[in-house]
Amino acid sequence: MPQTKHISPIGSAEYAHIQVPDTKFKSDGEWNIQLRIPAKSKDAKKLMEFIDGQMDEAMEKFENTKRAPHPYKEDGDDILFRFKQKCVIRSRSGQEWKTSVNVVDSKLQPIPKSVLIGNGSKVRVSYTTRLYTAPIGAGVSVDLSGVQVLDLVEYDPNQTGFNSEEGFSADSIKADEKENYSQTETVQEESGDF
C-alpha cells in the first residue's frame, strides 16, 4: 500500500543532513533535518495535532498504553520537528534499498549535492508517517522524503561567525614558536596522605 506524502509548513532548517548523510550514530548513515517553527503559530499547532493524532492511532492499533517520545520538542519560543530516514533500509529477508532525499529549489529544480543547506534556510519538508511499537511505547516516525529550499543559507564548515577585528594577530608570532607548544608533566611526590 503506497504511503501518503505530507508537506510541512515553511520553517527554518537546522542541522540538515540531506545532501551528505549523518554518520555520527549510524554507520550506514541517516538523512535528517530539524524544522524550527514558532510555537504560537497555527502551522506549528496544526502539525503537532496531526502528529499527536498519529501517535494516538499507534497506541490504539498496537494496544499499547505507553507513548513513545514525540518527533518534536519545545525549544524556547519555537517547536523543533525532526524528520529522518535511514540511508539503507534492510528487509527481514535480507534485501537492501539505498535511500536518498530529493532536494529542490523553489522552482522544483534539483539542488546539486555540493550545495549544503545551512541553518536558517527557509524550507518545506516532504514526509510520510509510519506507526510503530517498541519497548519505549507506541509512536510515529516522520520519514523524510524531500526538502524544498525556498531561501538558501549555504552551510560553510569553515565559518566561525567572527568578523575581522583590530588587535592581536598570529602573524606577529615567529613560525617556530607556533609549532613548539609542549605540555609539561607534573610529578607529585608520594606521601602518606591521599
C-alpha positions in Angstrom: 0.0 0.0 0.0 1.6 3.3 -1.0 2.2 5.8 1.8 0.6 9.3 1.7 3.2 12.1 1.4 2.6 15.1 3.6 4.1 18.6 3.2 5.2 20.5 6.2 4.6 24.3 6.7 7.6 26.6 5.9 10.1 26.6 8.7 13.8 27.3 9.4 16.2 24.4 8.7 18.5 23.3 11.4 21.3 20.6 11.3 20.3 19.5 7.8 21.9 16.3 6.7 20.1 16.0 3.4 23.0 16.2 0.9 25.5 14.3 3.0 24.3 11.7 5.5 24.8 11.9 9.2 27.0 9.0 10.3 27.6 10.1 13.9 25.4 7.3 15.4 24.6 5.0 12.4 27.4 3.6 10.3 25.1 3.3 7.3 24.1 6.9 7.8 20.9 8.8 8.3 19.2 11.6 6.4 17.8 14.1 8.8 16.7 17.7 9.2 15.1 19.7 12.0 12.4 22.2 11.2 12.0 25.2 13.5 8.6 26.8 13.6 7.3 29.4 16.1 5.3 27.6 18.8 2.5 30.1 18.8 1.9 29.8 15.0 -1.1 28.0 13.6 1.3 26.0 11.4 3.1 24.5 14.5 -0.1 23.7 16.3 -1.6 22.1 13.3 1.5 19.9 12.7 1.7 18.9 16.4 -2.0 18.0 16.3 -1.5 15.8 13.2 1.5 14.0 14.8 -0.3 13.6 18.1 -3.3 12.1 16.3 -0.9 9.6 14.6 0.6 8.7 17.9 -2.9 8.1 19.4 -3.7 5.9 16.4 -0.4 3.9 17.0 -1.4 3.4 20.7 -4.8 2.1 19.7 -3.5 -0.1 16.8 -0.8 -1.8 18.9 -2.9 -1.8 22.1 0.0 -0.1 23.9 -0.6 2.1 26.9 2.9 3.7 26.7 3.6 6.6 24.4 7.0 6.9 22.7 8.7 10.2 22.6 7.3 12.8 20.1 9.3 13.6 17.0 9.2 17.2 18.1 10.2 19.2 21.1 9.8 22.7 22.5 12.9 24.9 22.1 12.3 28.3 23.7 9.6 30.1 21.7 9.8 27.5 18.9 9.0 23.9 18.2 11.7 21.7 16.6 10.3 19.0 14.4 12.7 16.2 13.5 12.4 14.3 10.2 14.7 11.4 9.4 15.2 8.5 7.1 17.8 5.6 7.2 20.3 5.7 4.3 20.0 1.9 3.9 16.8 0.0 4.6 17.1 -3.7 5.2 14.1 -6.1 5.0 13.8 -9.1 7.2 14.6 -11.3 4.2 17.9 -9.5 3.8 17.1 -7.2 0.8 18.6 -3.7 0.9 17.5 -0.4 -0.5 19.5 2.7 -0.6 17.6 5.9 0.0 18.1 9.5 -0.9 16.4 12.8 -0.2 15.0 14.8 -3.1 16.3 18.3 -2.6 14.8 21.0 -4.8 14.7 24.8 -5.0 11.6 27.0 -5.1 11.1 26.2 -8.8 11.4 22.4 -8.2 14.8 22.3 -9.8 17.3 19.8 -8.2 19.9 21.4 -6.0 23.4 19.9 -6.6 24.8 17.7 -3.8 27.8 20.1 -3.5 25.4 22.8 -2.1 25.0 22.2 1.6 21.8 23.6 3.3 22.7 25.6 6.3 20.9 26.6 9.5 18.4 29.4 8.9 17.4 28.3 5.4 13.7 28.6 4.8 12.4 25.1 3.8 9.4 22.8 3.5 9.7 19.1 4.1 8.0 16.2 2.3 7.5 13.2 4.6 5.5 10.1 5.2 4.4 8.7 8.6 4.9 5.2 9.9 3.3 3.9 13.1 5.4 1.7 15.4 5.5 0.0 18.7 8.6 -0.7 20.8 9.6 -1.2 24.4 9.5 2.6 24.9 5.9 2.7 23.7 3.8 3.3 20.6 4.6 6.2 18.4 5.0 7.6 14.9 8.1 8.1 12.7 8.1 11.1 10.3 10.2 9.7 7.5 12.0 12.3 5.4 11.3 12.2 1.6 12.3 15.5 0.3 13.1 19.1 1.0 12.1 22.3 -0.9 14.5 25.1 -0.2 12.8 28.5 -0.5 15.5 30.7 0.9 19.0 29.3 1.0 21.6 30.0 3.7 24.5 27.9 2.4 26.4 25.9 5.1 30.1 26.8 5.3 32.1 24.4 7.5 34.9 27.0 7.8 32.6 29.8 9.0 33.3 30.7 12.6 30.8 33.5 12.9 33.6 36.0 13.8 34.4 39.2 11.9 37.9 40.5 11.4 38.8 43.0 14.2 41.6 45.3 15.2 44.0 43.7 17.7 46.3 40.7 18.1 47.4 38.8 15.0 49.1 35.4 14.9 51.2 36.8 12.2 53.3 38.5 14.9 54.4 35.2 16.3 57.5 33.7 14.9 56.8 30.5 12.9 58.9 28.2 15.1 57.1 29.5 18.2 53.7 28.5 16.8 54.7 24.8 16.5 56.6 24.4 19.7 53.8 24.2 22.2 54.7 21.5 24.7 52.9 20.1 27.7 54.9 19.5 30.8 54.1 16.6 33.0 53.6 17.3 36.7 55.1 14.7 39.0 53.8 14.6 42.6 55.8 13.1 45.3 54.0 10.3 47.1 53.2 11.0 50.7 51.2 9.1 53.3 48.2 11.3 52.7 45.7 10.9 49.9 
